[in-house]
Amino acid sequence: KAGVTQTPRYLIKTRGQQVTLSCSPISGHRSVSWYQQTPGQGLQFLFEYFSETQRNKGNFPGRFSGRQFSNSRSEMNVSTLELGDSALYLCASSQDRGPGNTIYFGEGSWLTVV
Amino acid sequence: DAKTTQPNSMESNEEEPVHLPCNHSTISGTDYIHWYRQLPSQGPEYVIHGLTSNVNNRMASLAIAEDRKSSTLILHRATLRDAAVYYCIGTSGTYKYIFGTGTRLKVLA
């Protein structure tokens, strides 16, 4: 079974630009969540989607947004990029949302903002 | 979700067992304990999870205290490939995992 696939793996953007990151969950998984990892803040939850609806959101500004498609694939978008947005963005998927379910992470997308 | 506390770093010799502790004193009755590890430049990898009783899988064992306020991840024979940051997380669902700083495990050859 293929794992969580994230594209692109690496990208460099300029301040003020926007970026879209893509995530394909494990086949059959309906929940997708996104995390940001930086050396200073560690792993932080961004948002979670289930059945094309955002169910939970972390403490990030509105420049960070996402969506989920009917095939469970997900994208996240960051607009008006700032230097501090440079990070590893991780997508994770799980079959369902309830207790006992486990999320599985992709390899991440490395974003550098210059 | 439960807040967890782990030592910042630990060392182990290769081929010896490693016991990685985690305190989760605020855990609720429905919170599962999940363990992940993260190798450099990779996403976190699922290791094991449990609710009340001890759990074993091909990667590790999880020992959960009777009062569920702490748990221990046991790697039976550490290898160099086990060098990673290990995170324990208490959660009642798959959303909003709260990662702490984890334990950086160093394995000595």
Interface residues (C-beta under 8 A of the other chain):
Chain A: V4 S31 S33 Y35 G42 L43 Q44 F45 E48 R55 N56 G58 L90 A92 S94 D96 R97 G98 P99 G100 N101 T102 I103 Y104 F105 G106 E107 G108
Chain B: T30 D31 Y32 H34 Y36 Q42 G43 P44 E45 Y46 H49 L51 Y87 T91 S92 G93 T94 Y95 K96 Y97 I98 F99 G100 T101 G102
